[in-house]
Amino acid sequence: GERIAVGLEVVGDVLMPRGAGDGRTMPLEDALAWLVPARPSRFVVTDVGRVGSLSGADLEGPVLLAARTGVPVIVAGGLASLADLTALAGRSPLVEGAIVGRALYERLDLAEVIRAVAGS
């Protein structure tokens, strides 16, 4: 139900779970073919190639995934600036939020972030 989000750890169009340990991957489309019919409440889409890099978020992939599936997304991986967050906030009503990690420690002020995206 509403309390469960499905985590998708991706690099481009490939599902690449960090915890698998054995290098198994799967085309994202194949994973979505069996996940979407189960009607998840949302996806947490983590670009594992950007995690902790402060290189900027993938602003297109998660939005396209949400539009294609109709499933809301929370974006993670590479978020580096207030500009990243405000750009995501304005992209689609299906982008429910973002997970910000390292940028909060090194660059961002949480109160400023909340003010900037409030009401988006």
C-alpha positions as a LaTeX table, in Angstrom:
\begin{tabular}{lrrr}
\hline
Residue & $x$ (\AA) & $y$ (\AA) & $z$ (\AA) \\
\hline
Gly1 & 0.00 & 0.00 & 0.00 \\
Glu2 & 0.94 & 3.60 & 0.55 \\
Arg3 & 3.57 & 2.72 & 3.12 \\
Ile4 & 5.83 & 0.78 & 0.79 \\
Ala5 & 8.09 & 2.25 & $-1.86$ \\
Val6 & 9.94 & 0.04 & $-4.33$ \\
Gly7 & 13.62 & 0.92 & $-4.66$ \\
Leu8 & 15.07 & 0.93 & $-8.16$ \\
Glu9 & 18.84 & 1.25 & $-8.25$ \\
Val10 & 19.75 & 2.12 & $-11.80$ \\
Val11 & 22.54 & 3.13 & $-14.11$ \\
Gly12 & 20.87 & 4.49 & $-17.22$ \\
Asp13 & 18.34 & 1.90 & $-18.40$ \\
Val14 & 19.81 & $-0.93$ & $-16.33$ \\
Leu15 & 18.65 & $-2.08$ & $-12.91$ \\
Met16 & 21.88 & $-2.53$ & $-10.93$ \\
Pro17 & 21.20 & $-3.36$ & $-7.27$ \\
Arg18 & 24.14 & $-2.34$ & $-5.09$ \\
Gly19 & 23.46 & $-5.02$ & $-2.49$ \\
Ala20 & 23.36 & $-7.96$ & $-4.91$ \\
Gly21 & 27.12 & $-8.43$ & $-4.72$ \\
Asp22 & 27.22 & $-10.77$ & $-7.68$ \\
Gly23 & 27.05 & $-8.23$ & $-10.48$ \\
Arg24 & 23.56 & $-9.27$ & $-11.60$ \\
Thr25 & 21.79 & $-6.65$ & $-13.66$ \\
Met26 & 18.49 & $-6.48$ & $-15.48$ \\
Pro27 & 17.11 & $-4.16$ & $-18.14$ \\
Leu28 & 14.92 & $-1.64$ & $-16.36$ \\
Glu29 & 12.09 & $-2.34$ & $-18.80$ \\
Asp30 & 12.07 & $-6.02$ & $-17.79$ \\
Ala31 & 11.83 & $-5.11$ & $-14.10$ \\
Leu32 & 9.04 & $-2.62$ & $-14.75$ \\
Ala33 & 7.10 & $-5.24$ & $-16.73$ \\
Trp34 & 6.57 & $-7.27$ & $-13.56$ \\
Leu35 & 6.63 & $-4.45$ & $-11.00$ \\
Val36 & 4.05 & $-2.05$ & $-12.47$ \\
Pro37 & 1.18 & $-4.58$ & $-12.59$ \\
Ala38 & 1.65 & $-5.05$ & $-8.82$ \\
Arg39 & 0.63 & $-1.37$ & $-8.47$ \\
Pro40 & 3.40 & $-0.01$ & $-6.24$ \\
Ser41 & 2.57 & 3.28 & $-4.53$ \\
Arg42 & 5.88 & 4.84 & $-5.60$ \\
Phe43 & 9.40 & 4.15 & $-6.74$ \\
Val44 & 12.58 & 5.45 & $-5.15$ \\
Val45 & 14.86 & 5.80 & $-8.16$ \\
Thr46 & 18.53 & 5.92 & $-7.20$ \\
Asp47 & 21.13 & 6.58 & $-9.86$ \\
Val48 & 23.90 & 4.49 & $-8.30$ \\
Gly49 & 26.49 & 5.96 & $-10.63$ \\
Arg50 & 25.88 & 9.37 & $-9.06$ \\
Val51 & 25.43 & 8.48 & $-5.37$ \\
Gly52 & 27.71 & 10.62 & $-3.23$ \\
Ser53 & 29.25 & 12.28 & $-6.27$ \\
Leu54 & 27.60 & 15.71 & $-6.01$ \\
Ser55 & 27.63 & 15.62 & $-9.82$ \\
Gly56 & 24.01 & 16.66 & $-10.25$ \\
Ala57 & 20.90 & 14.54 & $-10.46$ \\
Asp58 & 19.50 & 12.80 & $-13.50$ \\
Leu59 & 16.64 & 15.22 & $-14.12$ \\
Glu60 & 15.16 & 13.30 & $-17.06$ \\
Gly61 & 15.27 & 9.55 & $-16.37$ \\
Pro62 & 13.09 & 9.45 & $-13.25$ \\
Val63 & 10.58 & 11.88 & $-14.78$ \\
Leu64 & 10.30 & 9.75 & $-17.92$ \\
Leu65 & 9.92 & 6.61 & $-15.80$ \\
Ala66 & 7.08 & 8.22 & $-13.82$ \\
Ala67 & 5.35 & 9.42 & $-16.98$ \\
Arg68 & 5.70 & 6.01 & $-18.66$ \\
Thr69 & 4.44 & 4.01 & $-15.68$ \\
Gly70 & 2.09 & 6.47 & $-13.97$ \\
Val71 & 3.87 & 5.63 & $-10.70$ \\
Pro72 & 5.17 & 8.54 & $-8.59$ \\
Val73 & 8.92 & 8.70 & $-7.97$ \\
Ile74 & 11.32 & 9.92 & $-5.35$ \\
Val75 & 14.70 & 10.74 & $-6.86$ \\
Ala76 & 18.09 & 9.96 & $-5.30$ \\
Gly77 & 21.69 & 10.06 & $-6.39$ \\
Gly78 & 23.90 & 13.00 & $-7.24$ \\
Leu79 & 21.67 & 15.80 & $-5.98$ \\
Ala80 & 24.14 & 18.59 & $-5.46$ \\
Ser81 & 22.48 & 21.98 & $-5.42$ \\
Leu82 & 19.39 & 23.99 & $-4.78$ \\
Ala83 & 19.08 & 24.26 & $-8.57$ \\
Asp84 & 18.85 & 20.44 & $-8.84$ \\
Leu85 & 16.06 & 20.35 & $-6.28$ \\
Thr86 & 14.04 & 23.22 & $-7.69$ \\
Ala87 & 14.40 & 21.79 & $-11.21$ \\
Leu88 & 13.06 & 18.43 & $-10.00$ \\
Ala89 & 10.25 & 20.07 & $-8.05$ \\
Gly90 & 8.94 & 21.73 & $-11.20$ \\
Arg91 & 9.23 & 18.79 & $-13.60$ \\
Ser92 & 6.16 & 16.71 & $-12.90$ \\
Pro93 & 3.50 & 16.17 & $-10.26$ \\
Leu94 & 4.64 & 12.53 & $-10.28$ \\
Val95 & 7.99 & 13.55 & $-8.78$ \\
Glu96 & 7.06 & 13.36 & $-5.11$ \\
Gly97 & 10.41 & 14.20 & $-3.62$ \\
Ala98 & 14.13 & 13.76 & $-3.45$ \\
Ile99 & 16.61 & 12.13 & $-1.12$ \\
Val100 & 19.51 & 14.41 & $-0.34$ \\
Gly101 & 22.53 & 13.02 & 1.45 \\
Arg102 & 26.06 & 14.28 & 1.03 \\
Ala103 & 24.96 & 17.68 & $-0.28$ \\
Leu104 & 23.35 & 18.41 & 3.09 \\
Tyr105 & 26.66 & 17.78 & 4.83 \\
Glu106 & 28.76 & 19.77 & 2.42 \\
Arg107 & 26.70 & 22.36 & 0.54 \\
Leu108 & 23.06 & 22.83 & 1.39 \\
Asp109 & 21.11 & 24.36 & 4.22 \\
Leu110 & 18.02 & 22.24 & 4.91 \\
Ala111 & 15.84 & 25.20 & 5.90 \\
Glu112 & 16.75 & 26.97 & 2.65 \\
Val113 & 15.95 & 23.85 & 0.63 \\
Ile114 & 12.55 & 23.47 & 2.26 \\
Arg115 & 11.70 & 27.12 & 1.63 \\
Ala116 & 12.79 & 26.85 & $-2.02$ \\
Val117 & 10.66 & 23.83 & $-2.86$ \\
Ala118 & 7.67 & 24.39 & $-0.55$ \\
Gly119 & 4.49 & 24.36 & $-2.53$ \\
Ser120 & 6.05 & 22.80 & $-5.64$ \\
\hline
\end{tabular}
